[in-house]
Amino acid sequence: MAVKALNFKMEESDILDLKSVAEVYNMSMTEIIREAIKEYVEELKKDPFYRLTVNVQDASADETEEILAEIDSLNDDDLSIASAEHIAI
């Protein structure tokens, strides 16, 4: 797996806090950031908005607006799984 560098800015107080935590756990700041981002992205992928839009990245602007309007109109009952069917191929 290729590893690439990424630069980003943080408040100095957040950097000092992160550095302090990293020292306590004998970890690098990079390790903490990498693990935190991985957990956060996994949570985002569980969100219904992501799951409903991930496969339509090539949609036109009009299609995207229509999809987003439909998603915004959904309530918790609409988003719950009513039934599931597994088909083995």
Backbone torsions as a table, in degrees:
resi	resn	phi	psi	omega
1	MET	NA	131.0	179.8
2	ALA	-76.7	142.0	177.4
3	VAL	-116.1	130.2	179.5
4	LYS	-120.9	154.1	178.8
5	ALA	-86.9	148.6	178.7
6	LEU	-139.7	129.6	177.5
7	ASN	-104.7	138.8	173.3
8	PHE	-150.5	162.2	-176.6
9	LYS	-105.2	144.0	176.3
10	MET	-137.0	156.7	173.5
11	GLU	-62.6	143.7	-178.2
12	GLU	-58.4	-39.7	-179.8
13	SER	-63.5	-36.7	177.7
14	ASP	-67.8	-37.7	178.4
15	ILE	-65.1	-43.8	178.9
16	LEU	-64.3	-39.4	177.8
17	ASP	-64.0	-45.2	178.7
18	LEU	-62.5	-42.0	179.2
19	LYS	-62.8	-40.4	178.6
20	SER	-63.0	-45.9	179.0
21	VAL	-64.1	-42.5	-180.0
22	ALA	-60.0	-40.7	179.6
23	GLU	-64.6	-42.6	-179.4
24	VAL	-61.0	-42.4	-177.7
25	TYR	-91.5	5.7	179.6
26	ASN	53.2	46.3	179.5
27	MET	-124.3	161.0	173.1
28	SER	-84.3	157.6	176.1
29	MET	-62.1	-34.4	178.7
30	THR	-62.0	-43.0	179.1
31	GLU	-61.0	-44.1	179.8
32	ILE	-64.0	-46.3	180.0
33	ILE	-62.8	-45.0	-179.2
34	ARG	-59.2	-46.9	-179.2
35	GLU	-66.4	-40.0	179.9
36	ALA	-64.4	-43.0	179.4
37	ILE	-65.5	-42.4	179.3
38	LYS	-59.0	-45.2	178.7
39	GLU	-64.5	-42.5	-178.7
40	TYR	-64.6	-43.3	-179.8
41	VAL	-65.5	-39.1	176.9
42	GLU	-61.3	-40.0	176.8
43	GLU	-64.8	-42.5	178.5
44	LEU	-61.3	-38.3	-179.2
45	LYS	-67.8	-20.4	177.6
46	LYS	-81.8	-15.8	-178.0
47	ASP	-65.3	135.6	179.7
48	PRO	-56.0	-36.6	179.0
49	PHE	-58.2	-47.0	179.8
50	TYR	-63.8	-47.9	-176.6
51	ARG	-62.5	-31.7	-179.3
52	LEU	-83.6	-19.0	-175.8
53	THR	-112.8	-10.3	-173.9
54	VAL	-61.2	-31.4	-176.3
55	ASN	-92.2	5.7	-178.7
56	VAL	-120.7	35.7	-177.9
57	GLN	-66.6	-20.9	-179.2
58	ASP	-96.2	15.4	-179.0
59	ALA	-71.9	152.0	176.9
60	SER	-71.9	170.9	179.5
61	ALA	-61.2	-41.2	179.2
62	ASP	-65.7	-42.3	178.3
63	GLU	-63.8	-41.3	179.2
64	THR	-62.4	-45.1	178.8
65	GLU	-61.4	-40.9	179.6
66	GLU	-64.3	-44.0	179.2
67	ILE	-63.6	-45.8	179.8
68	LEU	-63.8	-37.2	177.2
69	ALA	-64.0	-42.0	177.5
70	GLU	-63.1	-43.9	-179.5
71	ILE	-63.6	-43.5	-179.8
72	ASP	-62.3	-27.9	-177.9
73	SER	-83.5	-7.9	-178.6
74	LEU	-76.6	145.1	174.3
75	ASN	-111.0	-178.9	-176.9
76	ASP	-59.9	-37.7	178.8
77	ASP	-64.6	-38.4	178.5
78	ASP	-64.2	-32.1	-175.8
79	LEU	-88.2	-9.2	179.4
80	SER	-77.6	151.9	-179.5
81	ILE	-84.1	116.4	-178.5
82	ALA	-81.9	-36.4	178.0
83	SER	-160.1	162.1	178.6
84	ALA	-138.5	143.6	179.2
85	GLU	-134.2	128.1	179.1
86	HIS	-107.4	130.4	-179.7
87	ILE	-121.2	120.2	178.8
88	ALA	-87.8	134.4	179.4
89	ILE	-114.8	NA	NA
